[in-house]
Amino acid sequence: MAQKIYFDESGFTGNNLLAPDQRFFAYASVATDDAEARIFVDELIAKYGIQGGELKGSKLVKFNKGRKAIDEILLRFGDRIKISISEKKFALACKFHEYIFEPCYSDANSLFYGIGFHRFIANILYLEFVARGAGAEQIFAEFEELIRNKDETKLPNIFSSSAHPENSPILTQVREFAQYRSDDIRRELESLGDTGVGKWALDLTNSALFTLLANWGTTHPVLTAVCDPSKPLQQNQGIFNAMVGRTGEQIFSDLMGERHPITFNLSEPLVFSDSKSTHGIQIADAVAAAAVYTFSDARDEHTEKWRPLMGKIAHYGSIIPDHDEVSLRDRRVQRNALVLLELHSRAKNGQSLIDGMGEFMQLVGRRLLTHPLGA
């Protein structure tokens, strides 16, 4: 028998990850059934005098009674909740690597993923952004506009608006690398198209849902996914349809030494249902709002209780910055900084980004063991 999982989000801004009033995006899931969810929600509404006959997470977190209702939700469903939460500016930095750097060495991308180069690029760009490094905001804004509008005429001079006498070496290398390799980026944009994946290339909904379902699949052999209607999901269901009626053992990825599930078995295509009549979605909505509220540094008696729990249930595909990835005391980070310098030099000179790169990485790694930077 299929286990129903209900999904809803908080903080959705689609392709606009720079929206100033929505720092976080949360996609929450809860394992329950229609009868349990309906009885529980009706009891909460009556107990706390919730207006409108429906749980709305964005309203619940604003008032003490609403937060008490969320307390009960987390207590009741704690081990049946999984959340994916992302800091949207950092997620945009991750997308930057995906669409600006990775297409340029896609034939050997495992080399770069293997040393965590993608994490280095995302975290160093994010650090520049939050520290308000000269030109960082312009690079982020130009990149977001490029992916949304796919205006290829701007590629030869992409990120020119970020040029500034006080640019850090990192931002200069990133900007010039993108300009030198604009043909690779153009081909990547052309492959996206203007519908489905291409239209919602920056949105986080699909990847969050997929990761959550894959993790639910480790404990439930058959799943039914019930989601609040979402344009990104409704326009791009191919990857989920491929999981309908899937038989055989679940497949895992061991990329970068971390084991992650990458398949699951759906009983049917994604089910889209109105939250007003689907109580499980209302519960997921309240949980998602609580996650955003907690991660947004709200301080009250409720978030003090929620914060430890969020650490256990809000890590499924979450996209959160990691300052260790840019600490130059770490030889791994030093190596990635030198790899960026090498990529920039090769791009500038029209050389292959792949030939001999594995040997270069090994050589740099050995050299840093005896002669770390700054020593």
C-alpha positions as CSV (number, residue, x, y, z in Angstrom):
1,M,0.0,0.0,0.0
2,A,1.3,3.4,-1.0
3,Q,2.2,5.9,1.8
4,K,0.8,9.3,1.1
5,I,3.2,12.2,1.5
6,Y,1.8,15.8,1.5
7,F,3.9,18.7,0.3
8,D,3.8,22.5,0.5
9,E,6.2,25.4,0.4
10,S,6.9,28.7,2.1
11,G,8.9,31.6,0.6
12,F,8.3,30.8,-3.1
13,T,9.5,33.5,-5.5
14,G,10.1,31.3,-8.5
15,N,13.0,32.5,-10.7
16,N,13.5,35.6,-8.5
17,L,16.0,34.4,-5.9
18,L,17.1,37.9,-5.1
19,A,13.6,39.0,-3.8
20,P,14.6,41.2,-0.8
21,D,11.7,40.2,1.5
22,Q,12.0,36.4,1.1
23,R,15.4,35.2,2.2
24,F,14.6,31.5,2.6
25,F,12.6,28.9,0.6
26,A,11.2,25.8,2.5
27,Y,9.6,22.8,1.0
28,A,8.0,20.6,3.7
29,S,6.6,17.1,3.6
30,V,4.5,15.1,6.1
31,A,3.6,11.4,6.0
32,T,0.0,10.9,7.1
33,D,-3.4,10.0,5.6
34,D,-6.5,12.0,4.8
35,A,-8.5,10.8,7.8
36,E,-5.8,11.5,10.4
37,A,-4.9,14.9,8.9
38,R,-8.5,16.0,8.7
39,I,-9.3,15.1,12.4
40,F,-6.1,16.7,13.6
41,V,-6.5,19.9,11.7
42,D,-10.2,20.3,12.7
43,E,-9.2,19.8,16.4
44,L,-6.4,22.5,16.1
45,I,-8.8,25.0,14.4
46,A,-11.3,24.5,17.1
47,K,-8.8,24.6,20.0
48,Y,-7.0,27.8,18.9
49,G,-10.0,29.6,17.3
50,I,-8.2,29.8,13.9
51,Q,-10.1,31.9,11.5
52,G,-11.1,30.9,7.9
53,G,-11.4,27.2,8.7
54,E,-7.9,26.4,7.3
55,L,-4.3,26.3,8.6
56,K,-2.2,29.0,6.8
57,G,1.4,28.8,7.9
58,S,2.2,32.4,7.0
59,K,-0.5,33.6,9.4
60,L,0.1,31.1,12.2
61,V,3.8,32.2,12.7
62,K,2.7,35.8,13.3
63,F,0.7,35.1,16.5
64,N,1.4,33.3,19.7
65,K,-1.7,31.1,19.4
66,G,-0.7,30.1,15.9
67,R,2.8,29.2,17.0
68,K,1.3,27.1,19.7
69,A,-0.7,25.2,17.0
70,I,2.6,24.6,15.2
71,D,4.1,23.3,18.4
72,E,1.4,20.6,18.4
73,I,2.0,19.8,14.7
74,L,5.7,19.3,15.3
75,L,5.1,17.2,18.4
76,R,2.5,15.0,16.6
77,F,4.3,14.5,13.3
78,G,8.0,15.1,14.2
79,D,9.4,11.9,12.9
80,R,7.1,12.0,10.0
81,I,8.3,15.3,8.7
82,K,11.1,16.0,6.3
83,I,12.0,19.5,5.1
84,S,14.3,21.0,2.4
85,I,15.2,24.6,3.2
86,S,17.4,26.9,1.1
87,E,19.0,30.3,1.6
88,K,18.0,31.8,-1.8
89,K,21.0,34.0,-2.4
90,F,23.3,31.0,-1.8
91,A,21.1,28.8,-4.0
92,L,21.6,31.4,-6.8
93,A,25.4,31.1,-6.2
94,C,25.1,27.3,-6.7
95,K,23.1,27.9,-9.9
96,F,25.9,30.2,-11.0
97,H,28.4,27.3,-10.9
98,E,25.8,25.0,-12.6
99,Y,25.2,27.3,-15.6
100,I,28.4,29.3,-15.9
101,F,31.3,27.0,-14.9
102,E,30.0,23.4,-15.3
103,P,29.1,23.7,-19.0
104,C,32.7,24.7,-19.7
105,Y,34.2,21.4,-18.5
106,S,31.1,19.1,-18.6
107,D,33.1,16.3,-20.3
108,A,35.2,16.0,-17.1
109,N,32.9,17.5,-14.5
110,S,33.6,14.6,-12.1
111,L,37.1,15.9,-11.6
112,F,35.8,19.2,-10.4
113,Y,33.0,17.8,-8.3
114,G,35.4,15.4,-6.8
115,I,37.5,18.2,-5.2
116,G,34.4,20.2,-4.2
117,F,35.2,23.0,-6.7
118,H,31.4,23.7,-7.1
119,R,31.1,24.3,-3.3
120,F,34.1,26.6,-3.4
121,I,32.7,28.7,-6.2
122,A,29.2,28.9,-4.7
123,N,30.5,29.8,-1.2
124,I,33.1,32.3,-2.4
125,L,30.5,34.2,-4.6
126,Y,28.0,34.2,-1.7
127,L,30.7,35.5,0.7
128,E,31.4,38.3,-1.8
129,F,27.7,39.1,-2.0
130,V,27.0,39.2,1.7
131,A,30.2,41.1,2.4
132,R,29.1,43.6,-0.3
133,G,32.3,43.1,-2.3
134,A,32.5,45.6,-5.2
135,G,30.7,44.2,-8.2
136,A,29.2,41.2,-6.4
137,E,25.6,42.4,-6.4
138,Q,25.9,43.3,-10.1
139,I,27.2,39.8,-11.0
140,F,24.3,38.1,-9.2
141,A,21.7,40.4,-10.8
142,E,23.1,40.0,-14.3
143,F,23.3,36.2,-13.9
144,E,19.7,36.0,-12.7
145,E,18.5,38.2,-15.6
146,L,20.6,36.0,-18.1
147,I,18.9,32.8,-17.0
148,R,15.4,34.3,-16.9
149,N,15.6,36.1,-20.3
150,K,18.3,34.0,-22.0
151,D,19.6,37.1,-24.0
152,E,22.6,35.6,-25.8
153,T,23.6,38.9,-27.2
154,K,24.9,39.9,-23.8
155,L,27.2,36.9,-23.4
156,P,30.5,38.3,-24.9
157,N,30.4,41.1,-22.3
158,I,28.5,39.3,-19.6
159,F,29.0,40.7,-16.1
160,S,30.7,43.8,-17.4
161,S,28.5,45.9,-15.1
162,S,30.4,44.3,-12.2
163,A,33.7,45.7,-13.3
164,H,35.0,48.0,-10.6
165,P,38.5,49.2,-9.6
166,E,38.0,47.6,-6.2
167,N,36.9,44.2,-7.5
168,S,38.5,41.3,-5.6
169,P,40.8,39.0,-7.7
170,I,38.1,36.3,-7.3
171,L,35.3,38.4,-8.9
172,T,37.7,39.5,-11.7
173,Q,38.6,35.9,-12.5
174,V,35.0,34.8,-12.4
175,R,33.8,37.6,-14.7
176,E,36.6,37.2,-17.2
177,F,36.3,33.4,-17.2
178,A,32.6,33.7,-18.2
179,Q,33.5,36.1,-21.0
180,Y,36.3,34.0,-22.4
181,R,34.0,30.9,-22.4
182,S,30.8,32.6,-23.5
183,D,30.3,30.1,-26.3
184,D,30.0,27.2,-23.8
185,I,27.5,29.2,-21.8
186,R,25.5,30.0,-24.9
187,R,25.2,26.3,-25.8
188,E,24.0,25.6,-22.3
189,L,21.3,28.3,-22.5
190,E,20.2,27.0,-25.9
191,S,19.7,23.5,-24.4
192,L,17.4,24.8,-21.7
193,G,14.7,26.2,-24.0
194,D,11.9,28.5,-22.8
195,T,9.5,25.9,-21.4
196,G,9.6,23.3,-18.6
197,V,13.1,23.1,-17.1
198,G,14.3,26.2,-19.1
199,K,11.4,28.4,-18.0
200,W,12.0,27.6,-14.3
201,A,15.7,27.1,-14.3
202,L,16.3,29.0,-11.1
203,D,13.3,27.7,-9.2
204,L,14.0,25.4,-6.3
205,T,10.7,23.5,-6.1
206,N,11.4,20.5,-8.4
207,S,14.8,19.7,-6.9
208,A,13.4,20.0,-3.3
209,L,10.5,17.7,-4.1
210,F,12.7,15.1,-5.8
211,T,15.2,15.0,-3.0
212,L,12.4,14.6,-0.4
213,L,10.7,11.9,-2.3
214,A,14.0,10.0,-2.7
215,N,14.6,10.1,1.0
216,W,11.0,9.0,1.8
217,G,11.7,6.1,-0.6
218,T,14.3,4.7,1.8
219,T,11.5,3.9,4.3
220,H,8.4,3.5,2.1
221,P,8.6,1.2,-0.9
222,V,5.6,3.0,-2.7
223,L,4.7,6.7,-2.4
224,T,1.8,8.9,-3.4
225,A,2.8,12.5,-3.6
226,V,0.1,15.1,-2.9
227,C,1.2,18.6,-3.7
228,D,-0.3,22.1,-3.6
229,P,-0.6,23.3,-7.2
230,S,2.7,24.8,-8.4
231,K,3.5,26.1,-11.9
232,P,7.1,24.8,-11.9
233,L,5.9,21.3,-10.9
234,Q,2.9,21.3,-13.2
235,Q,5.0,22.4,-16.2
236,N,7.9,20.0,-15.6
237,Q,6.8,16.5,-14.4
238,G,8.9,14.4,-16.6
239,I,11.5,13.4,-14.0
240,F,8.6,12.4,-11.6
241,N,6.6,10.5,-14.2
242,A,9.8,8.4,-14.8
243,M,9.4,7.1,-11.2
244,V,5.8,6.0,-11.5
245,G,5.6,2.2,-11.1
246,R,9.3,1.9,-10.8
247,T,10.4,-1.6,-9.6
248,G,13.7,-2.9,-8.4
249,E,16.0,-1.7,-5.7
250,Q,16.4,1.9,-4.9
251,I,19.5,3.4,-6.4
252,F,22.0,5.6,-4.5
253,S,24.7,8.0,-5.6
254,D,28.1,8.0,-3.8
255,L,29.3,11.2,-5.4
256,M,32.0,12.9,-3.3
257,G,31.9,10.2,-0.7
258,E,28.3,11.0,0.4
259,R,25.5,8.4,-0.1
260,H,22.3,9.9,-1.4
261,P,19.1,8.1,-2.8
262,I,18.3,9.1,-6.3
263,T,15.3,7.0,-7.2
264,F,11.9,6.2,-5.6
265,N,8.6,4.5,-6.6
266,L,5.5,6.5,-7.1
267,S,2.1,4.9,-7.2
268,E,0.8,7.5,-9.8
269,P,1.8,10.9,-11.2
270,L,2.0,13.8,-8.9
271,V,-1.4,14.6,-7.4
272,F,-2.2,18.3,-7.2
273,S,-4.9,19.3,-4.7
274,D,-6.3,22.5,-3.2
275,S,-5.1,23.1,0.3
276,K,-8.6,24.2,1.4
277,S,-9.9,20.7,1.0
278,T,-6.6,18.7,1.7
279,H,-5.7,18.8,5.3
280,G,-2.3,17.1,4.9
281,I,-1.2,20.0,2.7
282,Q,-2.3,22.4,5.4
283,I,0.0,20.6,7.8
284,A,2.9,20.8,5.4
285,D,2.2,24.5,4.8
286,A,2.4,25.2,8.5
287,V,5.6,23.2,8.8
288,A,7.2,25.0,5.9
289,A,6.3,28.4,7.4
290,A,7.8,27.4,10.7
291,A,11.0,26.4,9.0
292,V,11.3,29.8,7.3
293,Y,10.4,31.6,10.5
294,T,13.0,29.7,12.4
295,F,15.8,30.0,9.9
296,S,15.1,33.8,9.6
297,D,16.5,34.2,13.1
298,A,13.2,34.8,14.8
299,R,13.7,34.6,18.6
300,D,10.9,33.5,20.9
301,E,10.0,30.6,23.1
302,H,8.8,28.6,20.1
303,T,11.8,28.9,17.9
304,E,14.0,27.9,20.8
305,K,12.1,24.6,20.8
306,W,11.9,24.3,17.0
307,R,15.6,25.0,16.2
308,P,17.0,21.7,17.5
309,L,14.2,19.8,15.7
310,M,14.8,21.6,12.5
311,G,18.4,20.4,12.6
312,K,17.1,16.9,12.4
313,I,14.3,17.2,9.8
314,A,15.4,20.1,7.6
315,H,18.5,18.8,5.8
316,Y,17.1,17.0,2.8
317,G,18.6,18.7,-0.2
318,S,18.9,21.9,1.8
319,I,21.1,24.6,0.2
320,I,22.8,26.5,3.0
321,P,26.3,28.2,2.9
322,D,29.3,26.6,4.6
323,H,32.0,29.0,5.6
324,D,34.5,26.1,5.9
325,E,34.5,25.9,2.1
326,V,36.2,29.3,1.8
327,S,38.6,29.1,4.8
328,L,42.1,29.5,3.3
329,R,43.6,27.8,6.3
330,D,42.2,24.6,4.6
331,R,44.5,23.1,2.0
332,R,41.5,21.8,0.1
333,V,40.3,25.4,-0.2
334,Q,43.7,26.6,-1.3
335,R,43.8,24.0,-4.0
336,N,40.4,25.1,-5.3
337,A,41.6,28.7,-5.4
338,L,44.6,27.6,-7.5
339,V,42.3,25.6,-9.8
340,L,40.2,28.7,-10.4
341,L,43.4,30.6,-11.2
342,E,44.4,27.8,-13.6
343,L,41.0,27.8,-15.3
344,H,41.1,31.5,-15.8
345,S,44.6,31.3,-17.3
346,R,43.6,28.5,-19.7
347,A,40.4,30.3,-20.7
348,K,42.3,33.5,-21.4
349,N,44.8,31.7,-23.5
350,G,42.2,29.6,-25.4
351,Q,43.5,26.3,-24.0
352,S,41.7,23.2,-23.0
353,L,40.2,23.3,-19.6
354,I,40.3,19.5,-19.3
355,D,43.6,18.3,-20.8
356,G,46.0,17.5,-17.9
357,M,43.7,19.0,-15.3
358,G,43.6,15.8,-13.2
359,E,47.4,15.8,-13.1
360,F,47.4,19.5,-12.2
361,M,45.1,19.0,-9.3
362,Q,47.2,16.1,-8.0
363,L,50.4,18.2,-8.4
364,V,48.9,21.2,-6.6
365,G,47.6,18.9,-3.8
366,R,51.0,17.4,-3.2
367,R,52.7,20.8,-3.3
368,L,50.4,22.3,-0.7
369,L,51.2,19.5,1.7
370,T,54.7,20.9,2.0
371,H,54.2,24.5,1.0
372,P,50.7,25.7,2.0
373,L,49.7,29.1,0.9
374,G,50.6,31.8,3.4
375,A,53.1,29.7,5.2
